[in-house]
């Protein structure tokens, strides 16, 4: 009888613990997506970067301008998938529902056409199909500038940040994970290079010595023809030289002026008196 009471007590305690303790092994809902591509004569390698849930999704154009390495620095959770040549459907399974991924083809220079990058959010249903489109490889270009003084001549040592303009938003261009900076050389010349076609602007962060920092944004477009365009002139105003203050000497100046006047009067009187003696 006593054993049965103890057994009932232990079972009651275990039941209470089960109700009070949150589940340790919570099941995460997963689903699958199918990425449908055109047939290719070679394997297609895709990279998928997991985007954070607690933040707004990034602009696709901003991600498009980054290299794979730069994207990975911002979103380190990345995995790859391969679609064998001749096949069209790539099925990705066991993806968390609600997770978002940035998808694009791994960097390749020898392919005539590449997959257009896209962002996908996993839904609860397993029949989610993404029809991926092919596009021509990303075109890149450059743009020349020359830094000039408002007083004439070229300026060395002006430093600029390069920003990508996308609709109503702007973001700094990154190179190897760092903000892309350009600086004018001894002839005032500099050039932004290897940028995807699109809209940009320069923001001056360091002015040449003796010149004011420009607050003006320098907008430009990278196109097929921008590399051969005449350098855009950027003019800096010189700093205003400090005024030389003449110290006020007060009554001392007045005394000196009076003394000089008195001496001149005496000399004038003397010469006039001498002339009158000669005449007489």
C-alpha positions, 0 to 999 in steps of 0.5 A: 500500500505504501509503495503504491502511494509513493508510485502515485506521488512520483507519477504526479510530480512527473506529470506536473513537470511535463506541464510546467517545463517547456518542450526541450526539443521544439520542432521547427516547421520546414518545407521545400521549394523547387527552383525551375531553370532552363536546360543547360549543357553544364552543371549549374552551381547556385549559392544561397545566403540566409537573410536575417528574419529580424531585419528588412530584406536588403535591396536586390540591386545592392546585393547585385553589386557585391561579389560573392565574398562580400555578400558572405561577409554580410550574411555568413550563413551560406550553402550551395546547391548543384543542378546537373546538366540537362535537368531543369528542377532543383528541389531544396528540402528541409528549409525553415518556414518563413526563412528568406534566401538570396539566390544567385549563380556562383561567379563564372566568367566563361558562361554566356548566360547566368541566372538572374539573382532573386530573393525567396521566402519559404512558405508552408506549402511544399508546392512552391515553385520559383521560375528562375530567369537567365540573363547576360553576365553582369556588365561593369564599367568605369568613370573618370574624374579630375579635381580642380581648384577654384583658383586654377590648377589641379588638386592632389589628395582629395578622397571620396566614398563611392555610393550606389543610388537605387530608387530612393535609397543609397548604400556605400559600394564595398570592395573586399568588405570595405567602403570603396574609396578613390583619391585624386593623384598628382595631376588631379585625376582619379577613376572609379573602376569595375562597377556594375552599370547603374547610378552612383554618386561621390561623397568627399570625405577628405579635402586637399590641404588648404581647401574646404571639404565639399558637401556636394554629391557628385552623381554619375552613371556607369554605362558602356560609354562612361569609361571613354567620357571626358573626366567630370570636373570637381572644383574645390574652393580654397580656405579663406586666409586669416585676416591680419589684425593691426594692433591698436596702439592708442595714444602712442600713435597720436603722439608720434603723429603730433611730433612728426607734424611739429618737426615738419613745421620747425623745418619748414619755418627754418627753410623759409627764414633762411630764404628770407635772409638770402633775399635781404 
